[in-house]
């Protein structure tokens, strides 16, 4: 990602990326954007890819991701009703 305004600095890894609907869709994992190089490119990972790898550390109920990467409750994912 190349910023049109602002930059990231060392220590920003893991910071969230939100879409226009304010949904957390990714996290910063590297890049070259700094105050001294504002044209540097940053790299983000997709949350829908990362979530299955980290869900056991989050202390939340098991969630499923839809094909579009949206988080669903495990009941919704299996078709169960409350």
Secondary structure, DSSP 8 states (H G I E B T S, - for coil): ---SS----TT-TT-EEE-TT--EEEEEEEE--BTTBTT--EEEEEHHHHHHHHHHHHTS--EEE-TTS-EEEHHHHHT---
